[in-house]
């Protein structure tokens, strides 16, 4: 059974930091590109950051460049998202995403991040 389980979300003040984790199971983690997406109320889901399976090439959404860092640990089947200098605009549900460059796409259940004073 495929599972992507996110954790690490919560309430943080503007300027603060959070680290999200996504633990994968049920598929060969190293064979998948891993990404984080987010969706704020009333907005479309958008790509936050992605990391490829082989060379670890990174991609970031324009809104988070320089503040967020994605990383993966293939030995632990885990992908991380380090988020710094958070602002209220970063408030959203953050989703873990896995893709094998083919027909297999998996989503986590999401974790809420709220940035507020």
N, C-alpha and C positions, 0 to 999 in steps of 0.2 A: 504494500500500500504506500503510495506516494504521499509524503508529508513535507510541508515547509512551515516551520513554526517560528514566528517572529517573537522577539522580546526586546525589552529595553525602552519602550515608549513611556511617556508620562508627561507631567507638567513641569515646565522649566521657565525660568524668567528670561526676558530678552537679554541677549549677550551670552547666555549660558551654552552648555554643551550636553549632548547625549550620545550614547553609543548603542546602536541597534544591532541585534544579532538575528541570524536566520539559520536554523539548523535543519538540514535536509536529510531525508531518508526515503528508501524505496526506489532509488535510481542511482546510476553511476554519476556521482556529483562532479567528478573531474571532467566528464564529457559534456558538461553543460556550461553555457554562458549564464552568468548570474547577474541580476539587476535588482535595483530598488526603484519602485515607482511610488508616487503619492497622489492622493486625491483629496482636495479640499471641498467643503460643501459648495454645491452649485458650480463646480468646475470639472473639467475633464481630467482623467487620470494622465499624469505626465511622468516621463522618465526623469529620475533623479540621478542615477549613476549606474554604470554597467562595467563588468569585467569579463573578458573573454576567457575561454576555457584553457587555451594552449599557452599563449604568450603573455596572458595577463594584461593585455592592452586595455586601457581604461577610457571611459567616456563619461562626461558629466553634462547635466543640463546647465544651461547658461545661468540660471538663477542661483546655482549652488557652487559654481566653480570658485575655487580658492577657499571655500569654507567647509566643504564635505569631502570625505575620503572613503572610498570603497576598497575593501580588501577581502581576500578569501584564504581559507585554510583547508586545503583539500584533504588533509589527514583527519580533520575534525568535521568534514562535511558542513562547513559553516562559512557564511558570508557576513561581513560586517559593514556597517555604515557609521563612520565617525562624523558627527555633526557639530560644528563649532559656530560661534557668533550667530546663534539662532535669533530669528526675528519672528514677530507675529505672522508674517507672510509664510513662514514655514509650517504653520499649523495645518495638519492634514492627517489622514490615515496613510501609513506607509506600508507598502506591500512588497514582499519578496517575490521574485520572478525567476523561473528557470526555463531555459530553451536549449534544445539540442541541435539547433540549426536546421531542424527538420520539422516533423509534425508534432513533436512532443513539447508542450508548453504547460507549465505548472505555476500556480499562484498560491501564496500563503493567505491566511485569513486576515492579515493586517494588524497593525499596532498603532494606536492613537498617539500622536505627538501634539501637544498643546503648548504654545509659547505665549505666555501672558504674565503680566505683573500683578 
